[in-house]
Every structure is written in structure tokens, then in C-alpha cells.
Amino acid sequence: MKRNITYGALIGFMVVDLIIFTAGCIKKYPHNGKVVFTKVPVKTVSDEQLKSNDFKYASGMSIAIVEMTKNPEDIEILTKAFASARAPEISYDRKSMIFSGQKEAGDIWQIWQMVLNNNELKQVTHSDHNCTDPVWLPDGRVAYSKQIEGDKGLRYHALFSCYSDGSDEQQITFQPHEDVNAGMLNDGRLLVNSKQVYPEVGAPKYLAIHPDGTKAELFYPAIVGAKSMSKAWESVNRKLVFVESGQLITIDFNRPLHSRKLIGNAGQGEFLSAFPVNNQHILVSVKKPTERTFGLQIVDLPEINKNNFYFNDASYHAVEPVIVMQRPVPKKLPSTVNLDKNSGTFVSMDADRSDIKIAHGVTSKIQVLGLDGIIGETAVEKDGSFYLEVGADQPVRFQTISAEGEVLRGPSSWMWVRPNEQRGCVGCHEDREMAPENTVPLAINNLPVSIK
């Protein structure tokens, strides 16, 4: 077995920045400053599977913990009672960990919670379908991805949430997409890696969604040709870090569509996952050009420092690293969902306001599409606005139609409304960072057109 261990100036940084606490705190938080990560045996999962969703339910995985300032030989396996386990996430108060685990080989994968000071276990979900990628919500609920059998025989992951005892499970995404690798933004929204699977396979992108499933909107689209994106984490300086097709990326929270920055270069290795330590350092899973497996390293911003702490083991991949550290609790967003309702509304200010240029034509009407085709249509007002009522929790798309019956723009991406939700947009395929003019669209002077 081959192991590489390099110590540098970062050791002092980690001791000072991550493990400063009193003797009393040591007893209360014995794992503070340590790193939990997923061990993936080389014989179980190929490199190509690691870069896709195929490894989420692989056999023989385990969650380990290690103090990076000491000898990485001292690795403790936290999930010895499981046939396979992965996707660790630490609570905001650093007291517990949630993860996806398969207790016995062949079992359905469920979400579990572990108290870190005594390894006490509690099963969160009791589902008939595999559950993965858990994330703590600010109100104590847990969100996770669950495999579902959708309409038209489609099989994909949708986002769900429940309390930590498994009660009150609710589905919160309703589209024919693979919705995985969700994480929390400090403003209270979930950021989910979403990839369309019907009617054609789309490119990965991040959607920002309220925890109740409302207000889903594009946050960041992958660059052309990208095949995968990891879970994204927000750092304290409002930057997000993630891995996109093997590259380490940062974007600014305030300008996610126009601030993409590549950290490092291909010669420094292939990245798989990342976790922000602070404003200057990122903990990454990386496979260096001279190695066979993914190991763990701390890298500097804006450039990668080769002298930072690093270790690698030839018998397994070290992926999904997370530091056991206290984090600020995100905002708790209010919810407008009313489950006694069975519909919601869409309003658009101007269907012809778009960053998609067309040679000629003006929108005359809007067609609404479901999974089986057109389900209804409505005329637009003189100012291009429209106002619709649609069935709740159903995927829909829109396309704009000229007076001659020609499709001008669309179909759009899949969207949905939760019960009682009111959604609005500036236009159709408009710049997502555009702020609308302070005008009242003509369409809302009337009742919404009902399309169910």
C-alpha cells in the first residue's frame, strides 16, 4: 500500500484556525477540527463511476474521520455497522453527522444521523426507495434526494425533506430531472445540482430553491460540454466553491452567472469535491497526475500551494471531505405553501423580453406544455404580459407563439408551482440577473387564466 504525506506551513494554520478551544470544549466536541470523508475502495468503483451518479449506491464504502494535523495512519471508521455509507454532512453546531447508508448488503439506502461524541445512531428515513445526499435545513429538518418512479416510466432523483425523526416527509422538487448533491446557501435557499432527463438529457446546472420547494430559479449553468458538478459550498466571504468536470471553480454569490473563476490548472490534478475552510483555503479531493487514487489536500486561494497538507492511499479514493467545525445557521425563510390549495400562479411581465434573439415575429399567445404535450394556452396582453393558474406540483414548460402559429421561443426549462405559490418573471429566457422596471403588467388586472 502506497501512502504519501506532505506537511507544510498549513499545519500551523490548521492547529491555530481549526482546533482552538478550551479543555472543556475538547470534552464536549472531541472531533472538532477533524475531517470526515468517504472511503471508496478502488476495487468497488472506477474513476469514471466516481465522476457520475453511479457511485452513490456502490458497495463497500465507509465514512472515516481523521485529524489532519497528526499522522493520517490514525484513521477511524465511523460506519463500521454499515455495509456501505457515504455523503457525510456535519450539523451547524458540529455535534452530529447525517449521511446516506446501507445497513446490510441489499438494503434500501436510508438517511441516518450519528451523534459524534458517542457514535449513537438514529435512522432518519424509512423509505421504500433509495435516499442519498442529505443536507441540514436551518429549522432542523433534513433535505435529501430520493429515487422515484415518475410519469412515463422515468426514474430519477427528486428532492424531499422531513424532520430528523423521519416524520412529515414532503417532496419539494417536481420536474423530470436528476436533483442531487443539494447544499445550503446562507440566505436560506437550497442549491441543488439539477440535470434534465426528459424529453432529452440536459446539461447540469445549479437551481436555487426555497426549502418548501417554492421559487426555484437558475443559479448557475455549467459551461458548455461539462458533464458533472459536485455539491457546492458557500464560504464566509460569499463565494461558492465546487468541482465542475474535474476543475476547481469559485463563483461570487452576488454574480453567479458572470463570476466563474478556475482555481489551479490541469497539471495540478483532477478534482472531485471541495469544502471551504475559510476565505483563503479549500479542502479538496484531488487525484494528482502521479497518483492512481483521489486523496485529500488543502489548497490556497487564489493559487494552489503545493506545500500544503496532503495524503493519498493507493487502496481507496478519499472523497466528499467535510471539516467538523461550527458553521453559521442559514436564514429561515417563511413559507407561503398552503396544502389545502391545489394550484398556483405564474405571471410574466413581457414574453418578448428575452436574451434569445429571433429574426422576426411578436408573441401572440403562450402555450403551456406538460409531460404529454400541450395542455393549454392563453393570449398575451398588449404589453406582452400573461397571468396563469396551473395545477400545483406538476412540471410545466412554456413556449411563445406568433399570430401565424409559429413557435418563437421555447420550450422553456421545466418549472412548477407549489400549492398557493405565486411565481413571476421578467420575460421568457431573459437575463436572470435583470431587475424588472417598476410597472404593473396589464395581465394582473384580470383573473389568471386557468390551465390545469
MIMARTI-354326 format. One line per 2 residues: number of its first residue (from 1); for each residue y, x, z of N, C-alpha, C. Coordinates in steps of 0.02 Angstrom, whole numbers. Each point is the difference from the previous one (the first is absolute). Example, Ala and Ser with C-alpha at 12.3 -4.5 7.8 and 13.67 -1.06 7.14 Angstrom:
2
1> -284/660/390/59/-45/0/60/45/0 ~ 53/-18/-36/59/42/3/55/-39/37 $
***
This chain:
452
1> -59/43/0/59/-43/0/62/44/0 ~ 46/-15/-45/61/39/-6/57/-35/35 $
3> 40/37/39/58/-29/33/58/48/-5 ~ 57/-26/-22/60/40/-4/49/-25/53 $
5> 28/47/40/49/-19/50/59/49/-5 ~ 59/-27/-12/60/41/-5/51/-25/50 $
7> 23/45/44/51/-17/49/66/31/-22 ~ 55/-37/9/66/26/-17/52/-24/49 $
9> 61/2/-22/55/-20/44/-5/-72/22 ~ -38/-40/-37/-4/-71/16/-34/-13/67 $
11> -42/46/22/-34/-10/64/52/-11/56 ~ 51/43/1/52/-9/50/35/-67/-8 $
13> 12/-20/-63/31/-64/-13/-41/-57/28 ~ -65/2/-12/-42/-56/22/-5/-2/76 $
15> -4/58/31/-4/1/73/64/-29/30 ~ 57/20/-28/64/-22/28/14/-73/-17 $
17> -10/-18/-64/21/-66/-24/-49/-56/14 ~ -65/16/1/-50/-53/5/-34/-4/68 $
19> 2/52/39/-39/-1/62/45/16/60 ~ 62/-27/-1/43/7/57/-8/-62/43 $
21> -31/6/57/-5/-55/47/-20/27/68 ~ 11/-38/51/-12/22/68/-75/-2/16 $
23> -17/27/59/-70/-1/21/-24/-72/6 ~ 44/-44/24/-19/-71/5/-16/-29/-68 $
25> 40/18/-51/-12/-25/-68/-65/26/-28 ~ -19/61/18/-63/28/-25/-58/-44/22 $
27> 3/-24/62/-53/-44/24/3/-68/-34 ~ 60/-24/-13/7/-67/-29/-14/0/-74 $
29> 20/54/-35/-10/5/-72/-36/66/-16 ~ -65/2/13/-36/64/-7/-3/26/-71 $
31> 11/-45/-50/-6/22/-70/68/9/-34 ~ 54/-3/38/66/5/-30/9/64/-40 $
33> 25/-5/-61/11/58/-42/-61/22/-40 ~ -58/-29/13/-59/17/-39/0/-39/-66 $
35> -45/19/-43/-5/-31/-66/-67/-35/-7 ~ 2/-63/-20/-61/-35/-19/-4/-1/-76 $
37> -61/5/-25/-8/-1/-73/-70/-24/-17 ~ -11/-15/-63/-66/-23/-23/-38/59/-30 $
39> -62/9/25/-45/50/-28/-44/-34/-52 ~ 2/25/-61/-40/-28/-54/-49/53/-25 $
41> -65/-8/13/-49/50/-21/2/11/-75 ~ -2/62/-20/1/17/-71/-57/-33/-38 $
43> -59/-5/32/-58/-29/-34/6/-75/-9 ~ 47/-32/36/6/-73/-2/47/-24/-54 $
45> 56/34/-9/53/-23/-44/23/57/-45 ~ 6/-15/-64/25/49/-48/76/3/2 $
47> 28/53/-30/72/6/-4/32/-59/-35 ~ -31/-23/-54/28/-56/-38/-1/-64/41 $
49> -53/-11/39/-2/-60/43/54/2/53 ~ 14/60/27/52/6/50/68/-22/-26 $
51> 12/9/-64/65/-16/-29/5/-74/-20 ~ -51/-39/14/1/-71/-17/-19/-40/62 $
53> -8/-65/-8/-21/-43/56/-75/4/13 ~ -37/38/-40/-73/1/5/-24/30/66 $
55> 41/41/33/-25/33/61/12/-43/63 ~ 35/-56/-6/18/-39/59/-60/-23/40 $
57> -56/-11/-32/-59/-24/36/-59/47/-9 ~ 14/65/-6/-54/49/-8/-37/10/66 $
59> -59/25/-4/-41/12/60/15/68/31 ~ -15/6/64/2/65/33/68/27/19 $
61> 54/-40/-8/66/24/18/10/-8/76 ~ 46/39/28/15/-5/71/72/18/13 $
63> 26/-23/57/68/15/20/-2/53/53 ~ 36/54/-11/1/58/45/69/10/29 $
65> 4/37/55/64/17/31/-1/74/16 ~ 57/32/-10/4/72/12/71/18/22 $
67> 6/49/44/66/26/18/14/59/-45 ~ 48/-8/-44/10/49/-53/26/67/26 $
69> 26/2/61/25/63/26/-56/43/30 ~ -60/-29/3/-57/38/26/-50/12/-55 $
71> -57/26/18/-52/16/-49/-27/-65/-30 ~ 7/-10/-65/-26/-61/-31/-75/-8/4 $
73> -35/49/28/-71/-10/13/-10/-55/52 ~ 51/-11/42/-6/-48/55/16/-71/-25 $
75> -38/-23/-48/11/-66/-28/-45/-50/36 ~ 30/-55/21/-38/-53/34/-7/-60/-47 $
77> -60/-27/-6/-12/-60/-40/10/-61/45 ~ 47/-43/-20/15/-60/40/-45/-59/-16 $
79> -30/1/-59/-38/-59/-23/-75/15/-5 ~ -27/32/52/-72/16/-1/-44/-62/-1 $
81> 27/-56/23/-40/-62/3/-2/-37/-67 ~ 30/28/-52/6/-34/-65/-39/37/-54 $
83> -30/-40/-45/-32/29/-58/51/32/-46 ~ 60/-30/-4/54/27/-40/66/-29/25 $
85> 53/39/-3/66/-23/24/55/40/-34 ~ 57/-33/-9/57/34/-32/64/-41/13 $
87> 55/23/-33/65/-34/1/29/-7/70 ~ 8/55/38/29/-5/68/75/-14/-2 $
89> 23/-40/46/72/-11/11/13/-4/75 ~ 50/38/23/17/4/71/52/-53/17 $
91> -7/-32/58/49/-50/22/67/34/13 ~ 54/-40/0/67/28/9/9/33/68 $
93> -38/-23/51/4/31/66/-51/56/9 ~ -37/18/-54/-50/53/-3/-60/-11/46 $
95> -8/-59/27/-55/-12/48/-66/-16/-34 ~ 2/-28/-60/-62/-22/-31/0/13/-75 $
97> -58/-7/-30/-9/11/-71/-37/-59/-30 ~ 21/-24/-58/-39/-48/-38/-28/36/-61 $
99> -57/-24/-24/-32/32/-57/-49/-48/-32 ~ -25/19/-58/-52/-39/-35/-67/33/13 $
101> -49/-40/21/-64/30/17/-60/-43/-17 ~ -55/33/-13/-65/-33/-13/-47/22/57 $
103> -16/-46/44/-38/18/61/-69/26/-18 ~ -37/-38/-40/-66/21/-23/0/1/-76 $
105> -41/44/-29/-4/4/-73/-18/-68/-29 ~ 39/-22/-49/-12/-65/-30/42/-56/29 $
107> 34/12/58/42/-51/30/63/-12/-42 ~ 31/-58/9/66/-13/-26/50/46/36 $
109> 46/29/-37/52/41/32/50/-45/35 ~ 17/17/62/47/-38/40/56/45/24 $
111> 52/-31/28/54/37/32/-15/4/75 ~ 9/61/27/-15/13/70/60/31/35 $
113> 3/-6/66/51/32/40/-33/44/52 ~ 29/60/10/-26/47/50/57/22/46 $
115> -11/-6/65/47/27/49/-11/75/4 ~ 52/40/-9/-9/71/-10/-15/39/64 $
117> 19/-26/58/-13/41/60/-71/-8/27 ~ -37/-52/-26/-69/-7/24/-48/-20/-56 $
119> 24/-4/-62/-41/-17/-59/-30/-71/5 ~ 30/-43/40/-25/-69/5/11/-36/-67 $
121> -51/-36/-23/1/-33/-66/9/-75/7 ~ 35/-29/-50/5/-73/-5/-1/-18/-74 $
123> -42/-47/-20/-3/-22/-69/57/-49/-12 ~ 40/13/-52/57/-43/-16/-20/-56/-47 $
125> -27/16/-58/-20/-52/-48/-74/-15/5 ~ -18/-60/-20/-70/-22/-3/-10/-35/-66 $
127> 11/37/-54/3/-29/-67/-67/3/-36 ~ -8/-44/-49/-58/2/-44/12/46/-60 $
129> 60/29/-3/17/44/-56/29/65/28 ~ -9/54/-37/23/66/23/75/0/13 $
131> 20/31/55/70/8/19/17/74/5 ~ 60/18/-20/18/71/-2/75/10/9 $
133> 21/61/9/70/21/0/43/-39/50 ~ -15/2/65/40/-38/48/68/32/13 $
135> 48/-41/20/67/25/19/26/-45/55 ~ 32/31/50/30/-38/55/63/-34/-23 $
137> 8/-64/16/62/-36/-10/42/4/63 ~ 66/-8/-4/42/9/59/-10/-51/55 $
139> -31/-57/-16/-11/-52/51/-69/5/32 ~ -38/53/-14/-66/9/29/-56/-25/-43 $
141> 16/-34/-55/-52/-20/-47/-23/60/-41 ~ -54/-8/-36/-28/53/-42/-4/-28/-71 $
143> 25/37/-49/-9/-17/-70/-53/45/-30 ~ -36/-25/-50/-54/39/-30/-17/-30/-68 $
145> -36/37/-40/-23/-23/-65/-71/-26/6 ~ -14/-57/-32/-67/-28/2/-23/-17/-70 $
147> -62/18/-15/-29/-17/-64/-10/-76/-4 ~ 23/-30/-55/-9/-71/-9/-28/-14/-69 $
149> -31/-58/-7/-22/-25/-65/52/-50/-23 ~ 43/21/-47/54/-43/-23/-22/-46/-56 $
151> 48/-38/-27/-13/-43/-57/-22/41/-60 ~ -34/-34/-47/-24/30/-62/-49/57/12 $
153> -34/-1/58/-50/51/15/28/68/17 ~ 65/4/14/32/64/14/-17/22/71 $
155> -8/65/9/-12/29/65/51/55/12 ~ 38/-7/55/53/48/14/18/-4/74 $
157> 46/42/22/23/-1/69/66/-38/5 ~ 4/-45/48/63/-33/18/18/20/71 $
159> 64/-7/16/24/19/66/-5/-59/48 ~ -26/14/60/-7/-50/53/31/28/64 $
161> 10/-44/49/20/23/66/-32/-44/53 ~ -6/26/60/-26/-38/57/25/33/64 $
163> -11/-34/57/14/32/64/-54/52/14 ~ 14/44/48/-46/55/13/-67/-23/28 $
165> -5/-64/20/-65/-26/21/-35/-37/-57 ~ 28/4/-60/-31/-30/-59/20/-72/-13 $
167> 38/-30/45/18/-71/-9/58/-9/-49 ~ 7/-61/-25/55/-21/-44/4/44/-63 $
169> -57/8/-33/1/38/-63/38/-38/-54 ~ 44/34/-36/39/-30/-53/3/45/-60 $
171> -10/-28/-59/9/38/-62/74/4/-15 ~ 24/59/-23/71/8/-12/18/26/-69 $
173> -48/18/-42/14/12/-71/-45/-44/-42 ~ 28/-25/-56/-35/-51/-40/10/15/-74 $
175> -30/53/-22/7/20/-70/-63/36/-21 ~ -16/0/-65/-60/36/-23/14/76/-3 $
177> 7/30/58/17/71/7/-47/32/51 ~ -9/65/-6/-28/40/54/57/18/46 $
179> 3/-30/59/52/13/50/-31/40/57 ~ 14/66/1/-32/45/48/52/49/27 $
181> -22/42/47/40/55/27/68/-23/26 ~ 2/-56/35/64/-26/26/26/42/57 $
183> 66/5/5/33/34/55/63/-39/19 ~ 31/20/55/60/-35/24/63/39/-15 $
185> 52/-37/-21/67/28/-4/36/-16/66 ~ 47/42/18/35/-11/63/43/-63/0 $
187> 16/-27/-60/39/-61/-3/-43/-62/11 ~ -65/9/13/-44/-56/17/-43/-25/-57 $
189> 7/28/-60/-40/-21/-56/-63/42/-8 ~ -51/-30/-28/-59/37/-20/10/30/-68 $
191> -26/60/-10/2/32/-66/-72/8/-23 ~ -20/-37/-51/-70/-3/-20/-8/29/-70 $
193> -52/39/-9/-18/28/-65/-35/-56/-39 ~ 31/-22/-55/-23/-59/-36/-12/17/-73 $
195> -58/-22/-25/-18/15/-70/-32/-62/-32 ~ 31/-25/-52/-25/-60/-34/-70/11/-29 $
197> -42/-52/7/-68/4/-29/-12/-55/-53 ~ 47/-48/-7/-9/-54/-48/69/-23/-24 $
199> 9/-16/-65/-51/-1/-53/-16/69/-27 ~ 41/49/15/-17/69/-18/13/43/62 $
201> -27/60/-1/9/46/56/69/32/-7 ~ 39/-2/54/67/28/-1/4/67/34 $
203> 61/26/4/13/64/33/13/-12/74 ~ -15/48/43/13/-9/71/75/-2/15 $
205> 19/-37/52/69/-5/22/1/-18/73 ~ 56/11/32/9/-22/69/40/-65/0 $
207> -27/-50/35/36/-62/12/22/-2/73 ~ 62/-20/12/24/-11/68/-7/-75/16 $
209> -32/-16/56/-17/-69/16/14/-12/74 ~ 29/-57/16/7/-19/71/-70/-12/28 $
211> -11/14/65/-66/-8/29/-30/-69/-5 ~ 41/-51/-13/-28/-68/-9/-16/-14/-74 $
213> 7/50/-43/-17/-8/-71/57/-23/-43 ~ 60/-8/28/58/-23/-39/38/60/-29 $
215> 44/-17/-48/49/48/-27/-32/62/-31 ~ -57/-7/-31/-32/57/-33/43/24/-58 $
217> 14/64/-4/40/27/-54/-20/72/-15 ~ 14/20/-62/-15/69/-20/43/49/40 $
219> -33/50/28/36/53/37/1/65/-40 ~ -59/17/-29/-4/62/-39/-58/-5/-49 $
221> 13/10/-65/-55/2/-49/-23/72/-12 ~ -64/10/-8/-26/67/-15/27/23/-68 $
223> 4/65/-9/22/27/-64/-52/-16/-53 ~ 20/1/-63/-45/-15/-55/-60/47/2 $
225> -59/-28/-4/-61/40/0/-31/12/68 ~ 35/-18/53/-28/10/67/-59/-47/12 $
227> -52/25/32/-60/-40/12/-9/-20/72 ~ 33/34/46/-12/-14/71/62/16/41 $
229> 7/-35/56/51/15/50/-30/-10/69 ~ 18/44/46/-26/-4/68/40/-49/41 $
231> -18/-6/63/42/-37/48/65/38/8 ~ 56/-37/1/66/31/9/22/-7/72 $
233> 33/52/26/27/0/68/74/13/-3 ~ 38/-34/44/72/11/4/16/50/55 $
235> 41/50/-15/19/50/50/63/-23/36 ~ 21/39/49/57/-21/41/66/5/-38 $
237> 2/36/-55/62/5/-39/0/-47/-60 ~ -43/-53/4/-2/-54/-49/-22/25/-69 $
239> -43/50/0/-35/19/-61/-72/-23/6 ~ -31/-15/-56/-70/-18/-1/-39/56/-33 $
241> -58/16/29/-43/52/-28/-66/-31/-19 ~ -28/22/-56/-64/-25/-24/-26/47/-54 $
243> -61/-14/-21/-31/40/-53/-10/-45/-60 ~ 22/24/-58/-6/-37/-62/-37/43/-51 $
245> -62/-21/-15/-42/37/-48/-3/75/16 ~ -11/16/63/-10/69/20/64/38/17 $
247> 58/-31/-10/64/34/13/32/-27/64 ~ 32/44/37/35/-19/62/70/-22/-18 $
249> 18/-63/20/62/-31/-23/40/-25/60 ~ 67/4/-5/44/-34/46/48/-45/-39 $
251> 20/-56/30/52/-42/-27/45/-21/57 ~ 62/-17/-16/47/-24/51/-8/-75/10 $
253> 3/-21/62/-7/-71/15/52/-42/-36 ~ 62/24/-2/54/-40/-29/1/-2/-76 $
255> -32/48/-33/-2/2/-74/-71/17/-23 ~ -49/-40/17/-69/19/-17/-14/4/-74 $
257> 38/-37/-41/-13/0/-72/31/60/-35 ~ 45/35/34/38/53/-34/4/65/40 $
259> -46/11/46/5/60/42/-65/39/5 ~ -46/-10/-46/-65/34/3/9/76/-3 $
261> -34/35/46/4/72/2/-69/30/11 ~ -18/46/-43/-64/35/5/6/59/48 $
263> -46/4/49/-1/56/47/-55/48/-20 ~ 18/63/-9/-50/50/-19/-16/-4/-74 $
265> -54/33/-19/-21/0/-70/-76/2/-4 ~ -26/-8/-61/-73/-5/-9/-37/62/25 $
267> 33/59/-3/-32/61/22/-13/3/74 ~ 32/-44/38/-10/-1/73/-55/-47/22 $
269> -32/-34/-47/-57/-41/16/8/-73/-20 ~ -55/-37/10/-1/-72/-15/1/-38/66 $
271> 46/-47/6/10/-36/62/-36/-67/-2 ~ -18/-25/59/-35/-64/4/35/-49/47 $
273> 28/23/56/35/-44/46/50/41/39 ~ 50/-36/30/55/35/34/24/-42/59 $
275> 24/35/53/27/-33/59/62/40/23 ~ 59/-33/5/60/37/20/0/17/74 $
277> 8/64/16/4/21/70/71/-11/27 ~ 49/24/-38/71/-10/15/39/10/-65 $
279> 64/13/4/41/6/-60/-16/62/-42 ~ -32/49/30/-12/63/-35/-73/14/-17 $
281> -47/-38/28/-70/18/-8/-43/-61/-16 ~ -50/11/-42/-48/-51/-19/-71/27/10 $
283> -42/-39/32/-71/16/7/-36/-29/-62 ~ -36/42/-36/-30/-23/-63/-75/16/-1 $
285> -34/-38/-42/-69/17/-21/6/30/-69 ~ -22/63/-7/11/37/-62/-62/41/-17 $
287> -15/3/-64/-52/45/-25/33/56/-39 ~ -2/59/28/32/57/-32/-41/24/-59 $
289> 31/34/-48/-36/21/-61/-62/42/14 ~ -2/35/56/-57/44/16/-53/-35/41 $
291> 9/-64/18/-45/-35/44/-40/-54/-35 ~ -57/-19/30/-42/-54/-27/16/-67/32 $
293> 32/0/58/10/-61/37/73/-8/21 ~ 18/-61/18/66/-14/27/3/19/73 $
295> 52/38/19/11/19/68/67/-26/24 ~ 20/19/61/63/-23/29/50/57/5 $
297> 63/-17/-14/53/50/3/66/-35/18 ~ 43/37/36/69/-23/10/42/34/-53 $
299> 40/-39/-37/44/28/-51/73/-13/19 ~ 44/43/-24/71/-5/14/35/-38/-56 $
301> 55/-31/19/45/-30/-50/63/43/-3 ~ 29/13/-58/-21/-29/-64/-54/40/-37 $
303> -16/59/23/-49/42/-34/-60/13/46 ~ -59/8/-30/-60/12/39/-2/73/24 $
305> -11/9/65/-5/66/30/-74/18/7 ~ -20/54/-32/-70/19/-1/-25/26/67 $
307> 44/15/46/-21/29/64/-13/-52/53 ~ 8/-64/-16/-11/-51/50/-73/-9/16 $
309> -12/-35/55/-68/-11/23/-42/-35/-53 ~ -62/24/-9/-44/-27/-51/-72/12/20 $
311> -43/-50/-9/-71/13/6/-39/-42/-49 ~ -59/26/-18/-42/-30/-51/-73/13/17 $
313> -43/-49/-12/-71/8/11/-37/-17/-64 ~ -46/44/-21/-34/-9/-64/-50/-57/1 $
315> -18/-27/59/-51/-52/3/28/-71/-2 ~ 65/-7/10/29/-67/-1/73/2/-22 $
317> 25/-57/-24/70/-9/-15/36/-27/62 ~ 57/27/16/42/-25/54/58/-40/-31 $
319> -2/-65/10/49/-44/-33/30/-49/51 ~ 51/-36/-21/34/-52/40/22/25/68 $
321> 35/58/5/21/26/65/58/-40/29 ~ -2/-9/66/54/-34/37/8/36/67 $
323> 61/13/20/12/33/65/5/-53/55 ~ -32/15/57/5/-44/58/69/12/31 $
325> 47/-42/-18/69/8/24/33/-68/5 ~ 47/-5/45/37/-63/8/47/-9/-59 $
327> 3/-62/-26/43/-15/-57/43/-61/17 ~ 58/-6/-30/42/-59/13/-34/-63/-26 $
329> 5/-54/37/-28/-63/-21/46/-31/-53 ~ -26/-19/-58/42/-31/-52/30/-65/24 $
331> 49/-23/-37/32/-64/16/-50/-57/-7 ~ 10/-52/39/-40/-60/-5/39/-52/-41 $
333> -24/-14/-59/36/-45/-45/-18/-73/14 ~ 50/-44/-1/-15/-71/10/-39/-28/-60 $
335> -36/-54/12/-40/-31/-53/25/-70/-15 ~ 2/-18/-65/19/-67/-21/-61/-41/-21 $
337> -60/29/6/-61/-34/-22/-13/-62/43 ~ -14/-55/-33/-17/-62/34/-65/-26/-32 $
339> -55/10/36/-65/-17/-29/-11/-74/-10 ~ 46/-42/24/-4/-71/-13/25/-17/-71 $
341> 33/49/-32/24/-10/-69/-53/26/-48 ~ 3/-24/-63/-48/24/-51/34/28/-61 $
343> 65/17/6/36/27/-57/57/44/23 ~ 30/34/-48/60/40/11/42/-1/-63 $
345> 57/35/1/45/-4/-58/18/69/-26 ~ 14/2/-66/28/59/-33/67/-20/-30 $
347> 50/43/6/64/-9/-36/19/65/-33 ~ 22/-4/-63/23/58/-37/71/-13/-23 $
349> 44/50/6/71/-10/-17/12/1/-75 ~ -37/41/-37/10/3/-73/-61/32/-32 $
351> -39/-41/-35/-62/24/-30/12/53/-54 ~ 60/3/-27/14/49/-52/30/65/27 $
353> 10/3/66/22/63/29/-62/43/12 ~ -6/53/-40/-63/38/0/13/70/-23 $
355> -43/46/25/2/68/-27/-48/9/-58 ~ -32/-55/-21/-42/0/-60/42/-26/-58 $
357> 17/43/-47/44/-19/-55/-41/-33/-55 ~ 29/-52/-30/-32/-35/-56/47/-1/-59 $
359> -27/-5/-61/41/3/-61/45/-61/-7 ~ -26/-59/17/39/-61/-8/-30/-54/44 $
361> 36/-55/6/-26/-58/36/29/-9/69 ~ 6/-62/21/25/-18/66/-52/-47/32 $
363> -12/9/65/-50/-40/34/20/-74/1 ~ -47/-42/-21/10/-73/1/-40/-31/57 $
365> -60/27/14/-41/-28/53/-44/55/31 ~ -27/-17/57/-44/45/37/-70/-31/2 $
367> -49/39/-18/-69/-21/7/-31/33/62 ~ -40/-38/36/-34/25/60/-74/5/-16 $
369> -28/58/12/-71/13/-15/-39/9/64 ~ -60/-27/2/-48/13/53/-58/41/-28 $
371> -54/5/38/-57/39/-22/-32/-28/-63 ~ 7/-66/-11/-32/-32/-58/49/-15/-57 $
373> 61/27/3/47/-11/-54/62/-37/24 ~ 35/-33/-47/63/-33/16/-13/-61/43 $
375> 37/-5/56/-7/-57/44/62/-44/2 ~ 54/20/-32/60/-40/-2/58/38/-28 $
377> 56/-35/-12/60/32/-26/62/-40/20 ~ 58/32/-5/63/-34/14/55/31/-42 $
379> 50/-40/-18/58/25/-36/45/39/48 ~ 37/48/-27/48/37/40/69/-33/-6 $
381> 42/10/48/68/-26/-2/44/42/-46 ~ 61/-21/-10/46/36/-46/12/71/22 $
383> -2/12/65/10/68/25/-64/41/3 ~ -56/-29/-27/-64/35/-1/-40/-7/63 $
385> 23/-39/49/-36/-6/63/-55/-53/-4 ~ -49/6/44/-51/-51/8/-24/-2/73 $
387> -28/-57/18/-18/-14/69/-66/-38/0 ~ -53/30/28/-68/-28/-5/-32/-9/69 $
389> -41/-51/5/-44/-8/58/-72/10/-25 ~ -36/46/32/-69/15/-20/-46/-4/60 $
391> -64/-8/-14/-49/-3/54/-3/64/40 ~ -7/-6/65/0/59/44/-65/39/-8 $
393> 6/66/11/-58/46/2/-40/-1/-64 ~ 33/-9/-57/-32/1/-65/35/52/-45 $
395> -38/42/-35/32/49/-44/30/-32/-62 ~ 62/18/-16/33/-25/-60/37/57/-34 $
397> 12/-10/-64/42/45/-39/49/-41/-42 ~ 55/31/-20/50/-35/-40/10/36/-67 $
399> 19/-39/-51/22/29/-63/57/-43/-28 ~ 47/34/-34/58/-35/-27/-13/-18/-73 $
401> 22/-61/-19/-14/-27/-66/66/-18/-34 ~ 6/16/-65/60/-17/-39/-4/-73/-22 $
403> 55/-25/-29/2/-68/-26/-51/-10/-56 ~ -18/55/-33/-48/-3/-55/-72/6/24 $
405> -10/6/66/-67/5/27/-27/70/3 ~ 42/50/-11/-22/70/1/4/28/71 $
407> -52/38/20/1/34/64/48/59/-4 ~ 52/-2/42/50/54/-1/-18/56/49 $
409> -17/-19/60/-19/50/51/-58/-27/41 ~ -45/44/18/-55/-20/43/-67/7/-34 $
411> -53/-20/35/0/-28/68/23/52/52 ~ 27/-25/53/22/42/55/-60/25/41 $
413> 15/38/51/-52/18/48/-21/-63/38 ~ -59/3/32/-23/-56/41/44/-7/61 $
415> 15/-63/19/39/-15/60/-32/-60/35 ~ 24/-14/60/-23/-59/36/54/-19/51 $
417> -4/-60/26/42/-20/56/-45/-24/57 ~ 18/15/61/-34/-27/58/26/-70/14 $
419> -35/-40/40/23/-68/15/71/0/31 ~ 45/-35/-32/70/-8/21/43/60/-19 $
421> -26/50/-35/39/59/-19/49/-17/-56 ~ 59/30/3/50/-5/-53/13/70/-27 $
423> -17/11/-64/8/65/-30/52/-2/-55 ~ 36/55/-9/51/3/-52/2/68/-33 $
425> 28/1/-60/8/63/-36/64/-4/-42 ~ 23/58/-22/60/4/-41/-15/-23/-70 $
427> -56/23/-28/-18/-18/-69/-74/11/-11 ~ -19/11/-62/-70/12/-18/-8/73/-20 $
429> -39/37/39/-9/72/-11/66/37/6 ~ 43/-23/46/64/34/10/-9/63/41 $
431> 51/41/4/0/59/42/-10/-22/72 ~ -52/25/34/-16/-22/67/52/21/51 $
433> 43/47/-17/52/22/45/67/-34/-14 ~ -1/-50/-45/61/-35/-17/18/-52/53 $
435> 63/-3/19/24/-52/45/32/-55/-42 ~ -17/-63/12/27/-54/-41/74/-12/13 $
437> 33/-29/-50/69/-21/10/2/-58/49 ~ 57/-9/34/6/-53/50/18/-66/-35 $
439> -49/-28/-35/9/-63/-35/-57/-48/19 ~ 11/-63/-10/-50/-51/15/-34/-20/-66 $
441> -64/12/-9/-34/-20/-62/-1/-76/-8 ~ 10/-22/-62/3/-72/-13/-65/-35/20 $
443> -56/34/-6/-65/-32/11/-8/-29/70 ~ 32/30/50/-11/-24/68/42/-61/17 $
445> 40/-24/-49/36/-63/10/-47/-60/-6 ~ -61/14/-24/-50/-53/-8/-61/17/42 $
447> -44/-48/8/-63/14/34/-42/47/-42 ~ -43/40/31/-43/45/-40/-48/-39/-44 $
449> -16/28/-59/-50/-29/-44/-68/15/29 ~ -40/-51/11/-65/8/32/-53/21/-51 $
451> -32/57/12/-55/25/-42/-56/21/45 ~ -53/-40/4/-56/15/44/-65/-3/-39 $
***
